[in-house]
């Protein structure tokens, strides 16, 4: 058992399509009406079929009222952390504390290089993420005296003024799959954000990956539960008996999600879908039933 006891929450993972430009905005509004807690967007600045994710997030923030907003995950090699820190804090203040931060080390390096980014080896990418988090949190730390100075291999800040402070403590979540990045997640991150489809053995992979995060957290003097576990999901809703994981009725989905929470410690479930009907089923039917099942199991 790896239930960390966190409350469950549910979100959407929407394609930031450029045509038509209002389509992802409308899906974000659908997500909010469906009662989902978060709307998120992938970030591939080298993809010309997509709108810029941060610009889209800002527009969505102005067109919604309650739902939290996040990149899933932001491409750190193309978003300088000092600028990202100020952008996130500013949007968080404007929205009354609705911004969350998901970051990734970079994956599609040819596209990153084509946009002017630097190609990094895996070990370099891990160090770059750690330095970036130091910069972001340092600029948010307005209660500390003096300007921020970070001298890193990849990111250097030489006397930058701190602030503005975000409206709330913005969680920083890392998209991670390999051991070094998993250990870094346990050491410094507020959350872990993988996609189910990229796990080599499906949900079974979560146990060993959680253990790596937990061990790194403990080694850093942190409680493993300080790192929330999220999961991007995809599947198919059916009207009858399903054919496997996330292939069935909303009730089937709720039972399987409850198992992911209780057995593997996942507390944030984010549905990758651009179909309004899927988002409505996920928010109105799956989420409340999954919460009931987990709560019932925890109190027995």
C-alpha positions in Angstrom: 0.0 0.0 0.0 1.2 3.5 -0.9 -1.7 5.7 0.1 -0.3 9.0 1.2 -3.7 10.1 2.5 -4.1 13.1 0.2 -7.5 14.4 -0.9 -8.4 13.5 -4.5 -8.7 16.1 -7.1 -9.4 16.0 -10.8 -8.4 17.9 -13.9 -8.3 18.1 -17.7 -5.4 18.0 -20.1 -6.3 20.0 -23.2 -4.5 20.3 -26.5 -3.5 24.0 -27.1 -4.7 23.9 -30.7 -4.2 27.0 -32.7 -7.2 26.3 -35.0 -9.8 27.3 -34.1 -8.1 29.5 -31.4 -11.1 29.5 -29.1 -11.5 25.7 -29.0 -9.2 25.1 -26.0 -10.6 28.1 -24.2 -14.1 26.6 -24.5 -12.8 23.2 -23.3 -11.3 25.0 -20.2 -14.7 26.6 -19.5 -16.4 23.1 -20.0 -13.9 21.7 -17.5 -14.8 24.4 -14.9 -18.6 23.8 -15.4 -18.0 20.1 -15.0 -16.6 20.8 -11.5 -13.0 19.8 -12.3 -10.3 21.3 -10.1 -7.7 22.1 -12.7 -7.2 22.7 -16.4 -3.8 22.0 -17.9 -2.1 22.3 -21.3 0.9 20.7 -22.9 3.8 23.0 -23.8 5.6 22.5 -27.1 6.7 25.9 -28.3 8.3 24.4 -31.4 4.9 23.0 -32.6 3.4 25.5 -35.0 0.0 23.9 -34.8 -0.2 24.9 -31.1 -0.8 28.2 -29.5 1.7 29.5 -27.0 0.8 27.7 -23.8 1.5 30.6 -21.4 -0.4 33.1 -23.5 -3.3 30.6 -23.6 -3.2 30.0 -19.8 -3.4 33.7 -19.3 -6.4 34.1 -21.6 -8.1 31.1 -20.0 -7.5 32.6 -16.6 -9.4 35.7 -17.6 -12.3 33.6 -19.1 -12.8 31.4 -16.0 -13.5 32.1 -12.3 -12.6 29.1 -10.1 -10.6 26.4 -11.9 -6.8 26.2 -11.3 -4.5 26.5 -14.3 -1.2 24.8 -15.1 1.2 23.8 -17.9 1.5 20.1 -18.2 4.4 20.4 -18.3 6.2 23.6 -19.3 9.3 23.1 -21.5 12.0 24.5 -19.2 14.7 24.8 -21.9 12.6 27.4 -23.7 11.3 29.2 -20.7 14.0 31.0 -18.7 13.2 30.3 -15.0 13.7 33.9 -13.8 11.1 35.1 -16.3 8.9 32.1 -15.6 8.9 32.9 -11.9 7.7 36.5 -12.4 5.1 35.4 -15.0 3.7 32.7 -12.7 3.6 35.0 -9.7 2.0 37.7 -11.7 -0.7 35.4 -13.1 -1.3 33.9 -9.6 -1.9 37.3 -8.1 -4.2 38.3 -11.0 -6.3 35.1 -10.5 -6.4 35.1 -6.7 -4.1 32.1 -6.4 -5.2 29.8 -9.2 -1.8 29.1 -10.8 0.2 25.8 -10.5 3.5 25.1 -12.1 4.4 21.9 -13.9 7.8 21.8 -15.4 9.8 19.3 -17.6 13.5 19.0 -18.4 12.7 18.8 -22.2 12.1 15.8 -24.4 12.0 16.8 -28.1 15.5 18.2 -28.4 15.5 18.7 -32.1 12.5 21.0 -31.8 14.1 22.8 -28.7 17.3 23.4 -30.6 15.3 24.7 -33.7 13.8 27.3 -31.4 17.2 28.4 -30.1 17.4 26.2 -27.0 20.4 24.2 -25.9 20.5 20.4 -26.3 21.3 18.8 -23.0 22.4 15.3 -22.0 20.2 13.5 -19.5 22.4 14.3 -16.5 22.7 18.0 -17.6 18.9 18.2 -17.9 18.5 17.1 -14.3 20.9 19.6 -13.0 19.3 22.3 -15.1 15.9 21.6 -13.5 17.3 21.8 -10.0 19.0 25.1 -10.7 15.7 26.4 -12.3 13.7 25.5 -9.2 16.3 27.4 -7.0 15.8 30.5 -9.2 12.0 30.3 -9.2 11.6 29.8 -5.5 14.4 32.3 -4.8 12.6 35.1 -6.7 9.3 34.2 -5.0 11.0 34.4 -1.5 10.2 38.1 -0.8 10.6 37.5 2.9 14.3 36.9 2.5 16.7 39.9 2.6 18.9 41.0 -0.2 18.8 40.3 -4.0 18.9 36.8 -5.4 22.2 35.3 -6.5 22.3 31.9 -8.0 25.5 30.8 -9.8 24.7 27.6 -11.8 26.0 25.7 -14.7 22.9 26.5 -16.7 21.1 29.4 -15.0 22.7 32.3 -13.3 21.0 35.2 -11.5 23.3 37.9 -10.3 21.6 40.2 -7.9 18.0 40.1 -9.2 15.4 41.8 -7.0 12.9 39.3 -5.5 9.2 39.4 -6.2 6.5 39.8 -6.8 5.4 37.1 -4.4 2.6 34.8 -5.7 -0.8 35.0 -4.1 -0.3 31.5 -2.6 2.4 29.0 -2.4 2.5 27.8 -6.0 3.3 24.0 -6.1 6.1 23.0 -8.4 5.6 19.6 -10.0 8.1 17.8 -12.2 7.4 15.5 -15.1 9.8 12.6 -14.4 10.4 9.0 -15.5 14.0 8.1 -15.2 15.8 7.5 -11.9 17.8 10.7 -11.6 14.8 12.9 -12.3 12.7 10.8 -9.9 15.3 11.3 -7.2 15.3 15.0 -7.9 11.5 15.1 -7.6 11.7 13.5 -4.2 14.4 15.9 -3.1 12.9 19.3 -4.1 9.5 19.0 -5.8 6.0 19.5 -4.5 4.6 16.9 -6.8 5.3 14.3 -9.5 3.4 14.5 -12.8 3.9 11.5 -15.2 1.5 10.2 -17.9 0.1 6.8 -17.6 0.7 6.0 -21.2 4.4 6.6 -20.8 4.8 4.2 -17.9 6.6 1.1 -19.2 4.5 -1.4 -17.2 1.4 0.7 -16.8 0.2 1.3 -13.2 2.6 -1.4 -11.9 5.5 0.9 -12.7 4.2 3.4 -10.1 5.3 1.3 -7.1 9.0 1.2 -7.9 9.0 4.8 -9.1 7.2 5.9 -5.9 9.9 4.2 -3.9 12.6 6.1 -5.6 10.9 9.4 -4.9 10.2 8.4 -1.3 13.8 7.3 -0.6 15.1 10.6 -2.0 12.6 12.6 0.0 13.6 10.8 3.2 17.3 11.4 2.4 16.6 15.1 2.0 14.8 15.2 5.4 11.4 15.4 3.9 8.3 13.3 4.5 7.5 11.3 1.4 3.9 12.5 1.6 5.2 16.0 1.0 5.4 15.0 -2.7 1.9 14.7 -4.2 1.5 12.1 -7.0 -0.5 13.1 -10.1 -1.3 11.1 -13.2 -2.3 12.1 -16.7 -4.9 9.6 -17.9 -6.6 8.7 -21.2 -9.2 6.2 -22.0 -12.7 5.6 -23.4 -16.1 5.8 -21.8 -18.5 3.1 -22.8 -22.2 2.4 -21.9 -21.5 -1.3 -21.0 -18.9 -3.5 -19.5 -15.4 -2.3 -20.3 -12.4 -4.0 -21.8 -9.7 -3.0 -19.4 -8.1 -0.1 -17.6 -10.1 3.1 -18.2 -12.2 1.4 -20.9 -15.7 1.3 -19.5 -18.5 3.1 -17.7 -18.0 6.1 -15.4 -18.5 3.6 -12.5 -15.7 1.4 -13.9 -13.4 4.4 -14.1 -14.2 5.5 -10.6 -13.3 2.0 -9.2 -10.1 1.9 -11.1 -9.1 5.4 -10.1 -9.9 4.6 -6.5 -7.5 1.7 -6.7 -4.8 3.9 -8.2 -5.2 6.2 -5.2 -5.2 3.5 -2.5 -2.6 1.2 -4.0 -0.2 3.7 -5.6 -0.8 7.0 -3.8 -2.1 9.0 -6.8 -4.2 11.9 -5.7 -4.4 14.1 -8.8 -6.1 12.6 -11.9 -5.9 14.6 -15.1 -7.9 13.4 -18.1 -6.3 14.0 -21.5 -9.3 14.7 -23.8 -10.6 17.3 -26.1 -14.2 15.9 -26.0 -16.6 17.9 -23.9 -18.7 14.8 -23.2 -15.6 13.1 -21.7 -14.9 16.1 -19.5 -18.4 16.2 -18.3 -18.5 12.5 -17.4 -15.2 12.8 -15.7 -16.2 15.8 -13.5 -19.8 15.0 -12.8 -19.8 11.2 -12.5 -16.3 9.8 -12.1 -14.8 12.3 -9.6 -17.5 12.2 -6.9 -17.8 8.4 -7.1 -14.0 7.9 -6.8 -13.9 10.2 -3.9 -16.6 8.3 -2.1 -14.9 5.0 -2.7 -11.5 6.2 -1.4 -13.1 7.9 1.6 -15.1 4.7 2.4 -12.0 2.6 2.3 -9.9 4.9 4.4 -12.4 5.0 7.3 -12.8 1.3 7.5 
